[in-house]
Amino acid sequence: MRETVIQFGEGNFLRGFFDAFLDAMNKQGLYDGKAVIVQPRVGGKCALLNAQGCKYNLYLRGLENGEVRQEHHWIESISRCIDPYQSFDDYLALADNPDFRLIVSNTTEAGIAFDETCRFDDRPCKGFPAKLTQLLYRRYQNGLDGFILLPCELIDQNGAANQFANTLVDRIVTGYPSDETAALHPDDRFLDTAELFHLWVIEGQFEKELPLQKAGFHVVWTADAAPYKKQKVRILNGAHTALVAGALLSGLETVGDAMRDETAFAFLNTCMREEILPTIGETAQSIAFANSVFDRFRNPFIRHKWRSIALNSVSKFSVRVLPTLLEYKEKNGVYPKGLTLALANLICFYKNDQPEDDRTVVAAIQQDSIAQILANTTLWQTDLSDLTGLVTAYCNKIDTIGAKETMKWILSESTKKITSV
């Protein structure tokens, strides 16, 4: 089978997402091509993947309509893995093959960042953008057609010969199940697990070249991915971020624990039904997506720890929750009680715990007063001084009766428009 896809990243996500799609298209006779993986970092798993023939087991597991469903797939869509740090010439030679049409990537934030120390004659350049530039320049020298680039990091780019497509990806990939390996496939070092749910929104229309919809996948070709991104960020990511601090302050370890906790679940449900959905727009699509989020959070196969979700919570809150909070105020003339409590929980968590975040962010919250914190535009990209009275009152209540009891109190006030406490 031909090699047609260059894939930057050998990690769990792409193997549980794009490579599974590619495998299905090949096996349905809709596509004829495999991916060559480029190891993005020194010390990656390229040698191990090649030793396994680049084949592995994938388990998709979750809830659909309230019932447990599982799927097992044997993935054979990767032909080989190249370590450019060991075989730079093999890496550059990918640009010489006219069969390659697609470039898919899912690199880390550190890998995406501009690195001024990179030189064009490095073998290879350290950062992903520089590596990609080396490959594209070689392609240009060859006079061959450009690529369709599907960056799963949602990087906005464009180019004259190449087509950069903004994308939105959505699937929780839980990766290597170390506690279950013996019961599944003990010899598979690249065993992967993921939820059943998946969504890939791609700006452009490449279905003829990459027949993902025909293969049965939930892929949306569109001229504008922004509405889909807003829905995912405000509903799925917003729900995580709205509950994370309150859950941790309440002693809840995982998302599943919170879904089984009467108070935490009721609080999140109230935030979703009374504040998030009415603010972004209650359409059939947004309501269905919100319902699917609760099923995904209940997935018995996913042990998603709140500590992991809490990483860099201040910047996440600014992007995922704060816009909804401010738009709610603009529409209704009052601040939403649940999301405002989420902000108070976040501040209390940072003041009383050991959050993982930028040291300057943590120091600003731990050392400053609530009024100073909310006025700090570096933290929130806007001045939130108008919230000082409410947040101060909520924080006092959390300090007095605890986070869970404060959530119960908020729920008891669910029919009221709170302007003061």
C-alpha positions in Angstrom: 0.0 0.0 0.0 1.3 3.5 -0.8 2.4 6.0 1.8 0.3 9.1 1.5 0.2 10.7 4.9 3.0 12.4 6.9 2.1 12.4 10.6 3.9 14.4 13.2 3.5 12.6 16.5 3.4 9.0 17.6 1.3 9.7 20.8 -1.9 8.3 22.0 -4.2 10.9 20.5 -3.5 10.6 16.8 -3.3 6.8 17.1 -6.7 6.8 18.8 -8.2 9.3 16.4 -6.8 9.9 12.9 -4.9 6.6 12.5 -8.2 4.8 13.4 -10.0 6.7 10.8 -7.3 6.0 8.2 -7.4 2.3 9.0 -11.2 2.1 8.6 -11.1 3.9 5.2 -8.4 1.5 4.0 -10.4 -1.6 5.1 -13.6 -0.3 3.6 -11.9 0.2 0.3 -12.4 3.9 0.3 -8.8 4.9 0.5 -5.4 3.5 -0.4 -2.7 4.9 1.7 -0.8 4.6 5.0 0.8 7.1 7.3 4.5 7.6 8.0 5.0 8.9 11.5 7.7 11.5 12.3 8.9 11.5 15.9 8.7 15.1 17.0 11.0 14.9 20.0 14.3 13.4 21.1 13.8 10.2 23.1 10.4 9.3 21.5 9.0 5.9 20.9 9.8 5.5 17.2 12.1 2.4 17.6 9.6 0.7 19.8 6.8 1.3 17.4 8.8 0.0 14.4 9.8 -3.1 16.4 6.1 -3.8 16.8 5.5 -3.4 13.0 3.6 -0.2 13.7 0.5 -2.2 14.4 -1.5 -2.0 17.7 -4.8 -2.7 19.4 -7.3 0.1 20.0 -10.3 -0.1 22.3 -13.1 2.4 22.1 -15.3 2.3 25.2 -18.1 4.4 26.7 -21.7 5.0 27.1 -24.2 5.5 24.3 -27.8 6.3 25.2 -27.0 5.2 28.7 -25.7 1.8 27.8 -22.1 0.5 27.9 -20.6 -0.2 24.5 -17.1 -1.4 23.5 -15.3 -1.8 20.2 -12.0 -3.5 19.5 -9.9 -2.5 16.4 -6.6 -3.9 15.1 -4.9 -0.8 13.6 -2.7 -1.3 10.5 -2.6 2.2 9.0 0.9 3.1 9.9 3.7 1.9 7.6 6.8 3.1 9.6 8.1 5.7 12.0 11.1 7.9 11.3 13.3 9.5 14.0 14.6 12.6 12.3 17.2 12.9 15.1 18.7 9.6 14.0 17.8 9.6 10.3 17.4 13.2 9.1 18.0 12.3 5.4 15.1 9.8 5.6 12.9 12.5 7.0 13.7 15.0 4.3 13.3 12.3 1.6 9.6 12.3 2.5 9.3 15.5 0.5 10.6 13.7 -2.6 7.6 11.3 -2.8 4.8 12.7 -4.9 2.3 10.3 -3.3 2.4 12.2 -0.1 -0.6 14.6 0.0 -1.6 15.0 3.7 0.3 16.2 6.7 -1.4 15.6 10.1 0.1 16.9 13.3 -0.6 16.9 17.0 2.5 18.3 18.7 2.9 19.8 22.2 2.6 23.5 23.0 6.4 23.5 23.6 7.0 22.0 20.2 4.8 24.6 18.4 6.5 27.6 20.0 8.9 29.7 18.0 12.5 28.8 18.8 14.9 31.5 17.8 17.9 29.2 18.2 16.7 27.0 15.3 18.9 27.2 12.1 17.7 26.1 8.7 20.8 23.8 8.4 20.1 22.0 11.7 19.7 18.2 11.3 16.8 18.5 12.3 15.6 21.8 13.7 14.2 21.3 17.2 10.8 22.9 17.0 7.9 21.6 14.9 7.4 24.7 12.8 11.1 24.7 11.8 11.1 21.0 11.0 8.0 21.5 8.8 9.7 24.4 7.1 12.7 22.2 6.2 10.3 19.6 4.7 8.2 22.2 2.8 11.3 23.9 1.3 12.6 20.5 0.1 9.2 19.9 -1.5 9.4 23.3 -3.2 12.8 22.6 -4.5 11.4 19.4 -6.0 8.7 21.3 -7.9 6.0 18.9 -6.6 2.5 19.7 -5.5 2.0 21.1 -2.1 0.3 19.4 0.9 -3.1 19.6 2.6 -2.1 20.3 6.3 -4.5 19.2 9.0 -3.0 20.6 12.3 -4.9 19.1 15.2 -3.4 21.8 17.4 -5.8 24.4 15.8 -3.0 26.6 14.5 -4.1 29.3 12.1 -1.9 29.2 9.0 -2.0 29.5 5.3 0.3 29.2 2.3 0.4 29.7 -1.4 1.1 26.1 -2.5 -0.1 24.3 0.6 -3.6 24.4 2.1 -3.6 24.9 5.9 -7.0 23.8 7.2 -8.1 24.9 10.7 -9.5 21.9 12.5 -11.3 21.1 15.7 -10.8 17.6 17.2 -12.9 16.1 20.0 -12.3 12.7 21.5 -11.0 11.7 25.0 -8.1 9.3 24.3 -7.1 7.6 27.6 -4.1 5.9 26.1 -2.2 2.9 27.5 -4.3 1.2 30.2 -1.4 0.1 32.4 -3.8 -1.4 35.0 -5.6 -3.5 32.4 -2.8 -4.6 30.1 -2.4 -8.1 31.3 -6.1 -8.7 30.7 -6.0 -7.3 27.2 -2.8 -7.6 25.2 0.3 -7.8 27.4 2.7 -7.8 24.4 1.3 -4.7 22.8 3.4 -1.7 23.9 1.2 0.7 21.9 -2.2 -0.5 23.1 -4.5 2.5 23.0 -7.9 3.2 24.5 -10.4 6.0 23.8 -14.0 6.9 24.2 -16.5 6.1 21.5 -17.4 9.7 20.9 -15.5 11.6 18.2 -15.8 14.8 16.2 -13.5 16.3 13.6 -14.4 19.7 12.2 -12.2 20.7 9.2 -12.3 24.0 7.3 -12.3 23.0 3.6 -13.8 20.3 1.5 -11.4 17.3 1.0 -13.9 14.5 1.2 -13.0 13.3 -2.3 -9.4 12.9 -1.3 -10.1 11.8 2.3 -13.6 10.1 2.4 -14.0 10.3 6.1 -17.8 10.9 6.0 -18.3 8.0 3.6 -16.4 5.8 6.0 -19.0 6.6 8.6 -17.1 9.1 10.8 -18.5 12.2 12.4 -16.5 14.6 10.3 -17.8 18.1 9.4 -16.3 19.8 6.3 -17.1 23.5 6.7 -16.1 27.0 5.6 -15.9 28.1 9.3 -15.0 26.0 12.3 -15.5 28.8 14.7 -19.1 28.0 15.8 -18.1 24.4 16.4 -15.1 25.4 18.4 -17.2 27.8 20.5 -19.7 25.1 21.3 -17.0 22.6 22.3 -15.0 25.2 24.4 -18.0 26.7 26.2 -19.9 23.4 26.8 -17.4 20.5 27.2 -14.3 22.4 28.3 -16.4 25.0 30.1 -18.1 22.3 32.2 -14.8 20.8 33.2 -13.4 24.2 34.2 -16.5 25.4 36.0 -16.5 22.4 38.3 -12.8 21.5 38.7 -12.0 23.8 41.7 -15.3 23.1 43.5 -14.8 19.4 43.0 -11.2 19.4 44.4 -12.3 21.6 47.4 -15.0 19.1 48.0 -12.6 16.1 48.1 -13.7 14.6 44.8 -10.9 12.9 42.9 -12.3 12.2 39.4 -14.9 13.4 37.0 -16.8 10.2 37.5 -16.8 10.8 41.3 -18.4 14.2 40.6 -21.1 12.7 38.4 -22.0 10.3 41.2 -22.0 13.1 43.8 -25.5 14.5 44.1 -24.4 18.1 44.9 -21.6 18.3 42.3 -23.7 16.9 39.6 -26.7 19.1 40.4 -24.4 22.2 40.4 -22.9 21.3 37.1 -26.3 20.6 35.6 -27.6 23.9 36.8 -24.6 25.8 35.3 -25.2 24.0 32.0 -29.0 24.3 31.8 -29.5 27.7 33.3 -26.4 29.6 32.4 -24.2 28.1 29.7 -26.8 26.9 27.1 -29.1 29.9 27.4 -26.1 32.2 26.9 -24.5 30.6 23.9 -27.9 29.7 22.3 -30.2 26.7 23.0 -30.4 25.0 19.7 -31.1 21.3 19.0 -27.4 20.9 18.2 -26.1 22.6 21.4 -28.6 20.7 23.6 -27.7 17.4 22.0 -24.0 18.1 22.5 -24.5 19.1 26.2 -26.4 15.8 26.7 -23.5 13.9 25.1 -21.1 15.6 27.4 -22.8 14.3 30.5 -22.7 10.7 29.1 -19.0 11.2 28.4 -18.4 12.4 31.9 -20.1 9.3 33.2 -18.0 6.9 31.1 -17.1 4.1 33.5 -13.9 3.3 31.5 -12.4 6.8 31.9 -10.8 7.8 35.2 -10.2 11.5 34.5 -8.6 13.1 37.5 -9.6 16.6 38.5 -5.9 17.3 39.4 -5.0 16.8 35.8 -7.8 19.0 34.6 -6.8 21.7 37.0 -3.5 22.4 35.3 -3.3 26.1 34.3 -6.9 26.7 35.4 -6.7 30.5 35.4 -6.0 30.7 31.7 -8.5 28.0 31.0 -11.2 29.9 33.0 -10.5 33.0 31.0 -11.1 31.2 27.7 -13.7 28.6 28.6 -15.9 30.1 31.3 -15.4 33.9 31.6 -16.8 34.8 28.2 -20.1 33.0 29.1 -20.2 34.6 32.5 -19.8 38.1 31.0 -22.2 37.5 28.1 -24.8 36.3 30.6 -24.4 39.5 32.6 -24.8 41.5 29.4 -28.0 39.6 28.4 -29.6 39.5 31.8 -28.3 42.4 33.8 -27.0 40.2 36.6 -24.1 37.8 37.0 -24.8 34.0 36.8 -24.8 32.5 40.2 -23.2 29.2 39.3 -20.4 30.5 37.1 -19.6 33.3 39.6 -19.3 30.7 42.3 -17.0 28.7 40.0 -14.7 31.8 39.8 -14.8 32.1 43.6 -14.0 28.4 44.0 -11.0 28.9 41.6 -9.6 31.7 43.7 -10.1 29.8 47.0 -8.5 26.7 45.4 -5.4 28.8 44.4 -5.2 30.4 47.8 -5.5 27.3 49.8 -4.0 24.5 47.7 -0.9 23.9 45.6 -2.1 24.6 42.0 0.0 23.7 39.0 0.3 27.0 37.1 2.7 29.7 36.1 4.5 30.9 39.3 3.6 34.5 38.7 -0.1 33.6 38.4 -0.1 31.5 41.6 1.8 34.3 43.4 -0.6 37.0 42.3 -3.6 35.1 43.6 -2.0 33.9 46.8 -0.6 37.2 47.8 -3.2 39.7 46.6 -6.7 40.6 47.9 -9.8 39.5 46.0 -10.2 43.1 44.7 -6.7 43.1 43.4 -7.0 39.7 41.9 -10.2 40.6 40.0 -8.7 43.9 38.8 -5.6 42.1 37.4 -6.1 42.3 33.7 -3.0 40.1 33.1 -4.9 37.2 34.7 -8.2 37.7 33.0 -7.5 39.9 30.0 -10.2 42.2 31.4 -11.0 44.1 34.6 -13.4 42.1 36.8 -13.6 44.6 39.6 -17.4 44.7 39.2 -17.5 41.2 40.6 -15.6 42.0 43.8 -18.6 42.1 46.1 -20.1 38.9 44.9 -16.9 36.9 44.7 -15.8 38.2 48.1 -19.1 37.1 49.6 -18.9 33.7 48.0 -15.3 33.1 49.1 -16.3 34.0 52.7 -19.1 31.5 52.5 -16.7 28.8 51.2 -14.2 29.6 54.0 -17.1 29.3 56.5 -19.1 26.3 55.5 -17.0 24.7 52.7 -17.2 24.4 49.0 -19.9 21.6 48.9 -22.2 23.3 51.3 -21.8 26.6 49.3 -22.8 24.7 46.1 -25.9 23.4 48.0 -26.7 26.9 49.0 -26.4 28.1 45.4 -28.7 25.4 44.3 -31.3 26.4 46.9 -31.1 29.9 45.2 -31.6 28.5 41.7 -34.8 30.3 41.0 -33.4 33.7 42.2 -31.4 36.4 40.4 -28.5 36.9 42.8 -27.2 40.4 43.0 -25.9 40.2 46.5 -25.5 37.8 49.4 
